[in-house]
Amino acid sequence: MPLVLMMVALTGCQAVGGVDISKAMAQSTTVKSVESKQSLKINIEPATELATAKDLEMIELINSISLDISDAKVKDTSTASIEGAVGFQGKKLPFHLSMNEKEMVIDMEGAQKPLYISLEPLEGQDDLLMIDTKALEKQIEELSPKLLSFVMKHLSNPKNISVTPVQESVNGETLSLSKLHMEITGEELLAMVKPFLESVAKDEQGLKDLIGDLYDVIVPIIAAVNLTEPTDGVDLNAMIPESKEVAVASMYAMVKTGLDEILVSYDQELDKLLTETPELKTVFGTETKLVLDYFLDSKLDVRKQNFEMKVALPASQDLPLQSVTVSGDSEQWNIGGEVTVDAVDTSAGVLDIMTTEITPGTMLRNFDSNSVMYQLLKDEMSITNKHVMLMPEDEYFGVVTEKNTTFVPLRYLSEELDAEVKWTKGSDKIVVIDDITGNEIVLTVGSNQATVAGEEVTLTHPAYVNKNGTTYVPLRFVAEALGATVDKEKETGWIYIVRP
């Protein structure tokens, strides 16, 4: 789909080499069952004279990232599955995703349970908007090719475009295809804007037809919102003209006036923009370039595609980059045929990220400690990292110092470090469970004896409950038992708690 959108912006209505490009692109927006595979890669070229060592390290990491989808299956608009791998720093993270109307499930190598995302409406949400969502989806689906056809009708072909017959392999099968090759620079793209606007401004009937199609989609939504959402006494329906014909005529007049005003001063405003923002001359210059190959069959279905899009950038201290290049390729087969998706196995349970409180420890424990995903989460993304700052003079934090020992409310500290607190019913025993390790810290109110991961320790001062019923614990002991360090700034007295 992203490549289809690029073609919209870069390919006009005229046929090339006997191939009706507009028809092919419009056809590609119609949702079909299909099987495919594809890959995607990004490459950032640094401005080495401006980039710091940290910049270069980050660029190297980004350049190592790739996406390879080995098996994608689409049955219909809501049912699909994808198997593939994300690559980074020479490592591969295999994944398997499947979805239907009710759910999306994502499994990754090393996971004990796949991640689960419910796609069903929240309780009561079905009644929120009095609208037929199925009918709305169908209208939007029908609108897409109309909108695409309208845009393409007013675009001219780029200078470098050709169609040649070729023999290409798609999913192991050799096919006779038409290869549509196109190249366009940023400079050419910018030059296409004014002719496009001029052509649209002259197409009265085309604009009115498109506005009418948009009216059919938008008006039922406005009516539904007006019935269900408070609008401070404003009747949204009153803002809609009395008939579709009146609405189309009114909106057309507004659009036409707007286009005419833009075109009157287009050249002057463009020159002004490029003068005031000279960086755009680099972005829309000859170094910015898209190279695209589409391989079409006799039915005008896209069976294969390769692309490389390079965007030149004005390097600076803030953005020490010369260019960003995105490239990829794909193959499609079994278009419109019978497709059976590969559902993710959920027999061992799932980790529901919509209803479960997902802490760093919850996520890490769901993956094998030797897995690529575990290492990515812990070492690269540092999801366990926590920084807490306490200001003793601020009552909000509840910091209390007694006998040279700093105490803090147990509930506050445990929540900041994602720990779980359990009270033993009928006793003064408190169990604090480390979110990352799962170790238990057991304290008893009024007692100097405690245990950390089963090992006995002696506290300098015990936990206590103040007159308001708040439980206070020794800050340094509990924080360090939860894997954090504690430092106090001499000048301000501020306390910094850091968990790596």
TORFI-856145 format. One line per 3 residues: number of its first residue (from 0); their letters; for each residue x, y, z of C-alpha. Coordinates in steps of 0.05 Angstrom, whole numbers, plus 32768, in hexadecimal, padded with zeros to 4 digits. Example, Ala and Ser with C-alpha at 12.3 -4.5 7.8 and 13.67 -1.06 7.14 Angstrom:
// residues 2
0	AS	80F6:7FA6:809C ~ 8111:7FEB:808F
// end
This chain:
// residues 500
0	MPL	8000:8000:8000 ~ 8037:8034:800E ~ 8052:8029:7FC8
3	VLM	800D:8032:7FAB ~ 800A:8076:7FCD ~ 804E:8088:7FB0
6	MVA	8034:8076:7F6C ~ 7FF9:80A4:7F77 ~ 8028:80DD:7F82
9	LTG	8056:80CD:7F4A ~ 802F:80AE:7F10 ~ 7FFC:80D0:7EE4
12	CQA	7FBF:80B9:7EBE ~ 7FDF:80AA:7E7B ~ 7FEB:8062:7E67
15	VGG	8034:804E:7E5D ~ 8047:8017:7E2C ~ 7FFF:8002:7E27
18	VDI	7FF8:7FF9:7E73 ~ 7FBF:8020:7E94 ~ 7FE4:8036:7ED3
21	SKA	7FA9:805B:7EF1 ~ 7F7E:801D:7EEC ~ 7FB4:7FF2:7F0A
24	MAQ	7FBE:8021:7F46 ~ 7F74:802A:7F52 ~ 7F6B:7FDE:7F4E
27	STT	7FA1:7FD5:7F83 ~ 7F78:7FFB:7FB7 ~ 7F40:7FC7:7FB3
30	VKS	7F49:7F98:7FED ~ 7F57:7F51:7FD6 ~ 7F6F:7F10:7FF3
33	VES	7FB9:7F08:7FE5 ~ 7FF9:7EE7:7FFA ~ 803B:7F0C:7FF9
36	KQS	8081:7F16:8013 ~ 80A9:7F56:8019 ~ 80E5:7F78:8038
39	LKI	80F5:7FBE:804F ~ 8137:7FE0:8060 ~ 814C:8026:8075
42	NIE	818F:8047:806B ~ 81A4:8089:808A ~ 81E1:80AD:806E
45	PAT	8201:80D8:80A4 ~ 8223:811B:809C ~ 8263:8101:80BB
48	ELA	8280:8147:80C6 ~ 8244:8159:80F1 ~ 8230:8118:8112
51	TAK	8248:8107:8158 ~ 825F:80C2:816D ~ 821B:80B8:818D
54	DLE	81F8:80CD:814D ~ 8221:809C:8124 ~ 8212:8064:8155
57	MIE	81C7:8071:8150 ~ 81CA:8075:8104 ~ 81F0:8033:8101
60	LIN	81B9:8013:812C ~ 8181:802E:80FF ~ 81A6:8017:80C0
63	SIS	81A9:7FD1:80DC ~ 815D:7FCC:80E1 ~ 8138:7FA5:80AC
66	LDI	80F4:7F85:80A3 ~ 80EB:7F44:807D ~ 80A5:7F27:8075
69	SDA	80AB:7EE0:805C ~ 8061:7ECF:805B ~ 8027:7F01:805D
72	KVK	7FE0:7EE9:8052 ~ 7FA3:7F15:804B ~ 7F5F:7EF3:8049
75	DTS	7F34:7F32:804D ~ 7F35:7F79:806A ~ 7F38:7F5F:80B2
78	TAS	7F59:7F1A:80AE ~ 7FA4:7F13:80A1 ~ 7FE4:7EF4:80BA
81	IEG	802D:7F08:80B3 ~ 806C:7EE0:80C1 ~ 80B1:7EFF:80BC
84	AVG	80EB:7F1C:80E2 ~ 8106:7F5F:80F8 ~ 8151:7F65:80F1
87	FQG	817F:7F93:8119 ~ 81C9:7F93:8129 ~ 81D2:7F51:8105
90	KKL	819C:7F2F:812E ~ 8158:7F15:8117 ~ 8117:7F19:813E
93	PFH	80E4:7EE9:811F ~ 809B:7EFB:812A ~ 8056:7EE1:8117
96	LSM	8018:7F0D:8117 ~ 7FD0:7EFB:8109 ~ 7F90:7F23:810D
99	NEK	7F46:7F20:8101 ~ 7F0A:7F4B:8112 ~ 7F11:7F3D:815C
102	EMV	7F5B:7F3A:816C ~ 7FA3:7F43:8159 ~ 7FD7:7F11:8173
105	IDM	8023:7F1A:816E ~ 8053:7EE3:817D ~ 809F:7EEC:817F
108	EGA	80D8:7EBC:8186 ~ 80E7:7EB0:81CF ~ 80A2:7EC4:81E8
111	QKP	807E:7E98:821A ~ 803C:7EB5:8205 ~ 8029:7EDF:81C8
114	LYI	8013:7F27:81D1 ~ 7FC8:7F30:81CA ~ 7FA2:7F6F:81B5
117	SLE	7F57:7F70:81B5 ~ 7F38:7F92:8178 ~ 7EF1:7F8D:8192
120	PLE	7ECE:7FCD:81A8 ~ 7ED2:7FDE:81F2 ~ 7E95:7FD0:821B
123	GQD	7E5E:8001:8207 ~ 7E86:801B:81CB ~ 7E58:7FF8:819A
126	DLL	7E20:8027:81B0 ~ 7E4D:8065:81B0 ~ 7E41:8076:8167
129	MID	7DFF:8064:8147 ~ 7E1E:8051:8105 ~ 7E25:8013:80DB
132	TKA	7E70:8009:80DD ~ 7E6E:7FD1:80A9 ~ 7E4B:7FFF:8077
135	LEK	7E7C:8036:8087 ~ 7EB8:8008:807A ~ 7E99:7FF4:8037
138	QIE	7E90:803D:8024 ~ 7ED8:804E:8035 ~ 7EF0:8011:800E
141	ELS	7EC9:8029:7FD1 ~ 7EE1:8070:7FDA ~ 7F2B:805E:7FD8
144	PKL	7F30:804C:7F8E ~ 7F05:8088:7F7C ~ 7F33:80B7:7FA1
147	LSF	7F70:8097:7F83 ~ 7F54:809B:7F3D ~ 7F43:80E5:7F46
150	VMK	7F8A:80F5:7F5D ~ 7FAB:80CE:7F26 ~ 7F7F:80EC:7EF1
153	HLS	7F9E:8130:7EFE ~ 7FE7:811B:7F04 ~ 8017:811A:7ECA
156	NPK	8049:80E3:7EBF ~ 8090:80EE:7ED6 ~ 80C5:80F5:7EA0
159	NIS	80E9:80B4:7EAE ~ 80B4:807D:7EA8 ~ 80B1:803F:7E7C
162	VTP	808F:7FFC:7E75 ~ 80B3:7FBE:7E5A ~ 809E:7F74:7E56
165	VQE	80C7:7F47:7E85 ~ 80CB:7F01:7EA2 ~ 80CC:7F03:7EEE
168	SVN	80CA:7ED0:7F26 ~ 8091:7ED9:7F58 ~ 808F:7EA8:7F92
171	GET	80B8:7E77:7F69 ~ 808C:7E7C:7F2A ~ 80A6:7E9E:7EEA
174	LSL	8073:7ECF:7ECF ~ 806D:7EFC:7E92 ~ 8063:7F41:7EAE
177	SKL	8065:7F8B:7E9B ~ 809C:7FB0:7EBF ~ 8089:7FF8:7ECF
180	HME	80CA:801E:7EDF ~ 80C9:8064:7EF9 ~ 80FB:8096:7F15
183	ITG	80EB:80DB:7F30 ~ 8113:810F:7F56 ~ 80FB:813E:7F8C
186	EEL	8103:8178:7F5C ~ 80D4:8156:7F29 ~ 80A2:8146:7F60
189	LAM	809D:818E:7F77 ~ 8093:81A4:7F2E ~ 8057:8176:7F28
192	VKP	802F:8198:7F5F ~ 8018:81D7:7F3A ~ 8000:81B2:7EFB
195	FLE	7FDB:8181:7F28 ~ 7FB6:81BA:7F4C ~ 7FA6:81DC:7F0A
198	SVA	7F89:819D:7EEE ~ 7F5F:8190:7F2D ~ 7F44:81D7:7F2C
201	KDE	7F29:81CD:7EE5 ~ 7F06:818B:7EF5 ~ 7EC3:81A4:7F0F
204	QGL	7E9D:8163:7F06 ~ 7ED5:8138:7F22 ~ 7EDA:8163:7F61
207	KDL	7E8F:8162:7F6B ~ 7E8D:8116:7F63 ~ 7EC5:810E:7F96
210	IGD	7EA4:813E:7FC7 ~ 7E63:8117:7FBF ~ 7E86:80D6:7FD0
213	LYD	7EA6:80F6:800D ~ 7E62:8111:8022 ~ 7E45:80CA:8022
216	VIV	7E7B:80B4:8053 ~ 7E80:80F0:8081 ~ 7E38:8106:808C
219	PII	7E21:80C5:80AE ~ 7E5B:80CB:80DE ~ 7E49:8114:80EF
222	AAV	7E01:80FF:80FB ~ 7E17:80C6:8129 ~ 7E46:80F3:8151
225	NLT	7E0E:8126:8158 ~ 7DE1:80F1:8178 ~ 7E14:80D6:81A9
228	EPT	7E47:810B:81BA ~ 7E39:814A:81E2 ~ 7E44:8187:81B6
231	DGV	7E34:81C0:81E7 ~ 7DF1:81CC:81C7 ~ 7E0C:81CF:817F
234	DLN	7DE4:81A6:814E ~ 7E18:818A:811E ~ 7DE2:8175:80ED
237	AMI	7DD0:81BE:80E5 ~ 7E15:81C9:80C8 ~ 7E06:8199:808F
240	PES	7DE3:81B6:8053 ~ 7D9B:81A0:8048 ~ 7DAD:8172:800E
243	KEV	7DE8:814E:7FF0 ~ 7DE2:8179:7FB1 ~ 7DE6:81BA:7FDA
246	AVA	7E20:819E:8003 ~ 7E47:818B:7FC5 ~ 7E3C:81CE:7FA3
249	SMY	7E50:81F4:7FE2 ~ 7E8F:81CB:7FEE ~ 7EA3:81CD:7FA5
252	AMV	7E9F:8219:7FA6 ~ 7ECD:821B:7FE3 ~ 7F00:81EB:7FC5
255	KTG	7F00:820E:7F82 ~ 7F0A:8252:7FA2 ~ 7F42:8236:7FCD
258	LDE	7F66:8217:7F91 ~ 7F60:8256:7F68 ~ 7F7D:8280:7FA0
261	ILV	7FB7:8250:7FA8 ~ 7FC6:824F:7F5D ~ 7FC5:829B:7F56
264	SYD	8002:82A3:7F82 ~ 801E:825C:7F7F ~ 8061:826D:7F5F
267	QEL	806E:82A9:7F8C ~ 805B:8282:7FCB ~ 8087:8247:7FB7
270	DKL	80C2:8275:7FAA ~ 80B7:8296:7FED ~ 80B3:8252:8011
273	LTE	80F3:823A:7FF1 ~ 8116:827B:8002 ~ 80FF:827B:804A
276	TPE	810C:8231:8052 ~ 8147:8221:8025 ~ 814D:81DC:8043
279	LKT	8112:81C7:8018 ~ 813D:81D2:7FDA ~ 8167:8196:7FF1
282	VFG	812A:816B:8001 ~ 810A:817B:7FBF ~ 814A:817A:7F97
285	TET	816A:814A:7F66 ~ 818A:8120:7F9C ~ 8145:810B:7FB6
288	KLV	8130:80D3:7F89 ~ 80FE:8099:7F84 ~ 810C:805D:7F59
291	LDY	80D2:802D:7F52 ~ 80C5:7FED:7F2C ~ 807E:7FD0:7F29
294	FLD	8072:7F8D:7F08 ~ 802B:7F85:7EEE ~ 8008:7F47:7ED3
297	SKL	7FD4:7F46:7E9C ~ 7F9D:7F56:7ECE ~ 7FC3:7F94:7EE4
300	DVR	7FD0:7F75:7F28 ~ 8012:7F89:7F48 ~ 803A:7F49:7F50
303	KQN	807D:7F64:7F63 ~ 809C:7FA7:7F76 ~ 80E0:7FC4:7F87
306	FEM	80EC:800B:7F9F ~ 8121:8039:7FBA ~ 8110:807D:7FD4
309	KVA	8148:80AC:7FE8 ~ 8138:80EF:800A ~ 8172:8120:800D
312	LPA	8175:8149:804C ~ 8197:818C:805E ~ 81CA:8175:8092
315	SQD	81D1:819D:80D2 ~ 81E9:8197:8119 ~ 81A2:8186:812E
318	LPL	8198:8154:80F6 ~ 81DC:813A:80DF ~ 81C0:8112:80A5
321	QSV	81CD:8116:805A ~ 8196:80E8:8043 ~ 8164:80B2:8057
324	TVS	8158:8078:8027 ~ 811F:8046:802D ~ 8120:8009:7FFF
327	GDS	80F7:7FCB:7FF9 ~ 80DA:7F95:7FCD ~ 809D:7F68:7FCD
330	EQW	807A:7F30:7FA8 ~ 8030:7F1F:7FA6 ~ 800B:7EE0:7F91
333	NIG	7FC8:7EBD:7F98 ~ 7FA7:7F01:7F8E ~ 7F5C:7EFA:7F98
336	GEV	7F64:7EB0:7FA7 ~ 7F51:7E85:7FE3 ~ 7F7F:7E99:801C
339	TVD	7F84:7E78:8060 ~ 7FA8:7EA1:8095 ~ 7FD9:7E82:80C7
342	AVD	7FBD:7E93:810C ~ 7FED:7E9B:8146 ~ 7FE8:7E61:8178
345	TSA	7FC8:7E7A:81B8 ~ 7FBC:7E36:81D9 ~ 7FF0:7E46:820F
348	GVL	7FCF:7E88:8220 ~ 7FDD:7ED0:820D ~ 7FF9:7F10:822C
351	DIM	7FBF:7F41:8224 ~ 7FE0:7F85:8220 ~ 7F9C:7FA9:8220
354	TTE	7F82:7F8F:8263 ~ 7FC2:7F78:8287 ~ 7FED:7FAB:82AB
357	ITP	802E:7FA3:8283 ~ 806B:7FB4:82AD ~ 80B3:7FAD:8295
360	GTM	80B9:7F6D:82BD ~ 8079:7F51:82A1 ~ 8092:7F5B:825A
363	LRN	80D8:7F40:8268 ~ 80BF:7F02:828C ~ 8096:7EF1:824E
366	FDS	80D6:7EE6:8227 ~ 810F:7EB5:822D ~ 814B:7EDA:824B
369	NSV	8177:7EC1:8211 ~ 8146:7ED9:81DB ~ 8154:7F13:81AD
372	MYQ	8114:7F36:81C4 ~ 8128:7F32:820D ~ 816C:7F51:81FD
375	LLK	814C:7F87:81D3 ~ 811B:7F9A:8209 ~ 814D:7F99:8242
378	DEM	818F:7FAF:8223 ~ 817B:7FDA:81E6 ~ 8139:7FF7:81FC
381	SIT	814A:7FF7:8246 ~ 8102:7FEC:825B ~ 8117:7FDE:82A2
384	NKH	8139:8021:82AA ~ 8117:804F:82DD ~ 812A:8094:82F7
387	VML	8106:80AE:8335 ~ 8115:80F1:8355 ~ 80FD:8102:839B
390	MPE	80FB:8148:83B8 ~ 80FB:8140:8404 ~ 80DD:8185:8410
393	DEY	80A1:8175:83E4 ~ 8068:8154:840C ~ 8050:8130:83CD
396	FGV	8089:80FE:83D2 ~ 807F:80F2:841C ~ 80CA:80ED:842B
399	VTE	80D9:80E8:8476 ~ 811D:80E7:8497 ~ 8124:80C7:84DB
402	KNT	8165:80B6:84FF ~ 818C:80C4:84BF ~ 8162:8091:8499
405	TFV	8136:80A7:845F ~ 80F1:8088:845B ~ 80BE:808B:8423
408	PLR	8077:8072:841C ~ 807A:8029:8406 ~ 8041:8031:83D4
411	YLS	8063:806B:83B0 ~ 80A7:804A:83AA ~ 808C:8007:8394
414	EEL	8061:8026:835E ~ 809B:8050:8344 ~ 80C5:8010:833D
417	DAE	808B:7FE5:8323 ~ 808D:7FB8:8361 ~ 8050:7F93:837B
420	VKW	803E:7F9A:83C5 ~ 8019:7F64:83EC ~ 8003:7F66:8435
423	TKG	7FFD:7F25:845C ~ 7FB7:7F27:8478 ~ 7FB4:7F2B:84C4
426	SDK	7FFD:7F3D:84CC ~ 802D:7F77:84C2 ~ 8055:7F51:848D
429	IVV	8060:7F74:844A ~ 8076:7F51:840B ~ 8094:7F7C:83D3
432	IDD	809D:7F57:8391 ~ 80D4:7F6F:8362 ~ 80B6:7F7B:831D
435	ITG	80F6:7F69:82F8 ~ 8110:7F2C:831E ~ 80D2:7F14:8341
438	NEI	80F9:7F12:8383 ~ 80D3:7F1F:83C3 ~ 80E6:7F52:83F8
441	VLT	80C4:7F41:8439 ~ 80BF:7F76:8471 ~ 8098:7F78:84B2
444	VGS	8080:7FBA:84CE ~ 80A8:7FCA:850D ~ 80DC:7F94:8500
447	NQA	8125:7F9C:84EC ~ 8125:7F57:84CC ~ 8116:7F4F:8482
450	TVA	8125:7F1F:8449 ~ 8139:7F2D:8401 ~ 8132:7EF3:83D0
453	GEE	8130:7EC4:840C ~ 816E:7EDF:842D ~ 8169:7EFF:8472
456	VTL	8180:7F47:847D ~ 817F:7F76:84B8 ~ 8164:7FBD:84AF
459	THP	8180:7FF9:84D3 ~ 8139:8012:84DD ~ 80F8:7FEC:84D1
462	AYV	80BC:7FFE:84A8 ~ 8085:8022:84CD ~ 803E:803C:84C4
465	NKN	8031:8085:84D3 ~ 7FF3:80A3:84F5 ~ 7FD1:80AA:84B1
468	GTT	7FD9:8060:84A2 ~ 8010:8069:846E ~ 8046:8034:846E
471	YVP	808D:804F:846B ~ 80CA:8026:8458 ~ 8115:8035:8458
474	LRF	8121:8053:8413 ~ 8168:803A:8405 ~ 815A:7FF3:841C
477	VAE	811B:7FE8:83F3 ~ 8135:800D:83B5 ~ 8176:7FE5:83B4
480	ALG	8151:7FA4:83C1 ~ 8129:7FB6:8382 ~ 8169:7FBE:8359
483	ATV	816E:800A:835C ~ 81A4:8039:8375 ~ 8197:8075:83A2
486	DKE	81BF:80B6:83A1 ~ 81B3:80F7:83C6 ~ 81C8:813B:83AB
489	KET	81EB:8162:83E2 ~ 81D9:81A8:83CA ~ 818E:819D:83C1
492	GWI	8180:815F:83EA ~ 815D:8140:83AE ~ 815E:80F4:83AC
495	YIV	8169:80CE:836B ~ 8154:8086:8363 ~ 816D:8062:8324
498	RP	815D:801C:830E ~ 8186:8004:82D2
// end
